[in-house]
């Protein structure tokens, strides 16, 4: 990217979260809006003590998700907490379910990805709270296993086909403009509501 910039061109970055560089074209998922939508959805359903669970503090995308959660929790007026996963996701889930979760601090858990949400289900969270009656659980990523697990996960959909399509269109546009046009595209990430938040 720096070499292209040094030649006067506009590099194209395709990634999961926004890329903040003034002279770089990018196509990314609108993570900030996705987190806001999740918090709005939870608040509309009477949930106000929300944990953002399963973040990896060593990835740029999860740092972006964390910042979006903090800002949007403040704007939405919900009590937001964050729990990183620094060990293996399964051992972290077991420790969380057997420890902190038992104190009844949360009525909703937004997970950084579907794997984190699934790890909570398989660590026995449903033995301590009824999902969705007592606890709403939301993942991110719209994974196949999240759709077909014992309690299908409500999730944020990241449409990678659409991301690729816009990357190709953006690249073609930049090429037509001889590399001197900076385009930033943020793609929407809809919430897919399933059993983990849908009260019967």
Backbone torsions as a table, in degrees:
resi	resn	phi	psi	omega
1	UNK	NA	-43.4	-179.1
2	UNK	-64.7	-37.8	-180.0
3	UNK	-65.2	-42.2	178.0
4	UNK	-62.7	-42.7	178.1
5	UNK	-62.4	-39.3	-178.6
6	UNK	-65.4	-23.9	177.5
7	UNK	-90.0	1.9	178.5
8	UNK	92.3	3.3	-179.5
9	UNK	-91.3	174.7	179.1
10	UNK	-112.9	112.3	176.9
11	UNK	-73.6	156.0	178.0
12	UNK	-112.9	123.0	178.6
13	UNK	-109.7	128.5	176.5
14	UNK	-117.5	121.3	-177.4
15	UNK	-158.5	176.6	-175.9
16	UNK	-73.5	-30.4	-178.8
17	UNK	-127.9	166.9	-175.6
18	UNK	-56.6	146.2	179.3
19	UNK	-115.7	114.2	-173.9
20	UNK	-97.8	89.1	173.3
21	UNK	-143.0	127.0	-173.6
22	UNK	-57.2	-35.0	-173.2
23	UNK	-112.9	23.9	-179.5
24	UNK	-118.8	130.5	174.8
25	UNK	-76.7	146.9	-179.6
26	UNK	-150.3	152.2	170.7
27	UNK	-128.2	123.7	-175.1
28	UNK	-150.8	163.0	173.5
29	UNK	-77.6	144.2	179.1
30	UNK	-84.2	79.2	-177.0
31	UNK	-62.7	-41.2	-179.3
32	UNK	-57.8	-47.1	179.6
33	UNK	-66.4	-37.6	179.2
34	UNK	-62.5	-45.2	178.3
35	UNK	-64.4	-42.0	178.1
36	UNK	-60.2	-44.7	179.0
37	UNK	-59.9	-42.5	179.4
38	UNK	-61.8	-47.0	-179.2
39	UNK	-65.9	-39.7	176.1
40	UNK	-61.6	-45.0	179.7
41	UNK	-60.9	-45.3	-180.0
42	UNK	-64.4	-43.9	-180.0
43	UNK	-63.6	-42.0	178.5
44	UNK	-61.0	-24.8	179.7
45	UNK	-99.0	18.9	173.2
46	UNK	80.1	14.9	179.9
47	UNK	-97.4	129.3	-176.0
48	UNK	-132.6	-9.7	177.9
49	UNK	-114.7	94.5	-167.4
50	UNK	-115.8	130.1	176.2
51	UNK	-103.5	133.2	170.6
52	UNK	-98.1	111.7	-167.7
53	UNK	-115.0	146.2	169.1
54	UNK	87.8	16.8	179.1
55	UNK	-72.7	144.0	173.8
56	UNK	-103.8	110.8	-174.7
57	UNK	-70.9	-1.5	179.1
58	UNK	-98.7	2.9	178.5
59	UNK	-111.8	141.9	-178.6
60	UNK	-63.9	-40.6	-178.9
61	UNK	-64.4	-42.1	179.1
62	UNK	-69.6	-30.8	173.8
63	UNK	-64.8	-40.0	177.7
64	UNK	-64.4	-42.9	177.2
65	UNK	-60.1	-43.2	-179.8
66	UNK	-60.1	-48.6	-179.9
67	UNK	-62.1	-40.2	178.5
68	UNK	-64.3	-39.3	179.7
69	UNK	-65.5	-47.7	-179.3
70	UNK	-58.4	-49.1	-178.0
71	UNK	-65.1	-45.6	-176.5
72	UNK	-74.8	-29.4	174.2
73	UNK	-64.2	-41.1	178.1
74	UNK	-63.1	-47.5	-178.7
75	UNK	-66.1	-36.6	-177.1
76	UNK	-78.5	-23.0	179.7
77	UNK	81.9	27.5	176.0
78	UNK	-103.3	159.6	174.4
79	UNK	-83.2	112.7	-176.8
80	UNK	-113.1	133.0	175.1
81	UNK	-125.7	159.4	-178.6
82	UNK	-127.9	138.9	174.0
83	UNK	-132.8	117.4	176.4
84	UNK	-81.7	156.1	172.5
85	UNK	-110.2	107.1	-177.4
86	UNK	-99.9	-16.7	176.3
87	UNK	-103.4	-153.4	175.1
88	UNK	-73.2	148.6	-174.2
89	UNK	-63.3	-33.4	-178.3
90	UNK	-74.6	-40.7	178.1
91	UNK	-69.3	-36.2	176.2
92	UNK	-62.2	-42.2	-179.6
93	UNK	-64.2	-44.1	178.2
94	UNK	-59.9	-46.7	179.6
95	UNK	-62.0	-42.2	-179.2
96	UNK	-65.1	-48.6	-176.9
97	UNK	-64.2	-39.8	-177.9
98	UNK	-81.3	-14.5	-177.6
99	UNK	-114.3	-98.1	-172.7
100	UNK	-53.9	-40.4	-175.3
101	UNK	-63.0	-33.7	-178.6
102	UNK	-62.8	-13.3	-179.7
103	UNK	-81.6	-3.5	175.8
104	UNK	68.6	33.8	-176.6
105	UNK	-80.1	-20.5	-169.2
106	UNK	-124.6	143.6	171.6
107	UNK	-111.6	-1.3	175.2
108	UNK	-154.6	145.2	175.1
109	UNK	-128.1	120.3	172.4
110	UNK	-98.3	124.1	-177.5
111	UNK	-103.2	148.2	-177.8
112	UNK	-65.2	-20.5	177.5
113	UNK	-161.4	167.8	179.8
114	UNK	-64.2	-33.3	-179.8
115	UNK	-60.9	-41.3	178.0
116	UNK	-63.9	-41.9	179.1
117	UNK	-64.5	-44.1	178.7
118	UNK	-63.2	-37.5	179.5
119	UNK	-63.1	-34.8	176.5
120	UNK	-67.8	-41.2	176.9
121	UNK	-60.7	-45.8	-176.8
122	UNK	-77.8	-13.8	175.3
123	UNK	-86.0	0.3	173.8
124	UNK	95.9	22.8	-179.2
125	UNK	-61.5	-29.2	-179.4
126	UNK	-73.3	-12.1	174.5
127	UNK	-79.2	-18.1	-178.3
128	UNK	-106.7	-20.1	179.9
129	UNK	-152.6	145.0	176.3
130	UNK	-81.6	128.9	176.4
131	UNK	-106.9	118.7	11.6
132	UNK	-101.2	-0.3	-173.1
133	UNK	-55.8	-46.4	-177.8
134	UNK	-100.8	-26.6	-173.2
135	UNK	-142.3	125.9	171.6
136	UNK	-89.5	139.8	-179.6
137	UNK	-130.6	123.7	-179.4
138	UNK	-125.3	134.3	174.3
139	UNK	-105.2	-175.5	174.7
140	UNK	-138.3	131.5	174.9
141	UNK	127.2	-19.3	179.6
142	UNK	52.1	54.4	-179.5
143	UNK	-75.8	156.0	177.9
144	UNK	-59.8	-46.5	-178.1
145	UNK	-67.0	-33.2	176.4
146	UNK	-65.2	-31.6	178.5
147	UNK	-75.0	-29.4	-171.6
148	UNK	-113.9	14.9	-179.7
149	UNK	-81.3	180.0	-174.6
150	UNK	-58.3	-37.6	172.3
151	UNK	-122.6	96.7	-177.1
152	UNK	-52.1	133.3	-173.0
153	UNK	-82.0	132.5	161.9
154	UNK	-67.9	138.9	-172.2
155	UNK	-152.0	162.8	171.9
156	UNK	-94.3	130.2	-177.0
157	UNK	-92.4	120.3	172.0
158	UNK	-102.7	107.7	-175.4
159	UNK	-88.5	94.3	-176.8
160	UNK	-70.4	-27.2	174.6
161	UNK	-63.1	-45.2	178.5
162	UNK	-63.8	-40.1	177.4
163	UNK	-58.3	-46.7	178.7
164	UNK	-63.7	-41.2	179.5
165	UNK	-60.7	-46.2	179.8
166	UNK	-69.6	-32.0	177.2
167	UNK	-63.7	-44.0	179.3
168	UNK	-64.9	-45.1	178.9
169	UNK	-62.0	-42.4	-179.3
170	UNK	-66.1	-43.2	177.5
171	UNK	-60.1	-42.3	179.1
172	UNK	-64.9	-40.1	179.0
173	UNK	-63.5	-45.0	179.5
174	UNK	-62.1	-40.2	179.5
175	UNK	-63.6	-43.0	178.3
176	UNK	-62.0	-31.2	-179.3
177	UNK	-90.3	13.1	179.7
178	UNK	60.5	31.2	174.2
179	UNK	76.0	14.6	-175.5
180	UNK	-113.7	23.6	180.0
181	UNK	-123.2	130.7	179.7
182	UNK	-102.6	116.5	-178.5
183	UNK	-121.8	130.6	176.4
184	UNK	-120.0	123.8	-178.7
185	UNK	-122.5	125.6	174.3
186	UNK	-109.8	125.9	-177.7
187	UNK	-96.9	139.4	179.6
188	UNK	-68.3	152.3	179.9
189	UNK	-129.0	90.7	-175.8
190	UNK	-69.1	155.3	173.7
191	UNK	-89.6	131.4	174.2
192	UNK	-103.7	112.7	-176.3
193	UNK	-85.5	125.7	177.0
194	UNK	-132.0	-165.6	-170.1
195	UNK	-62.3	-24.1	-175.4
196	UNK	-72.1	-7.0	173.3
197	UNK	-135.3	-6.7	-173.9
198	UNK	-89.6	105.1	177.2
199	UNK	-68.2	133.6	-179.9
200	UNK	-74.2	NA	NA
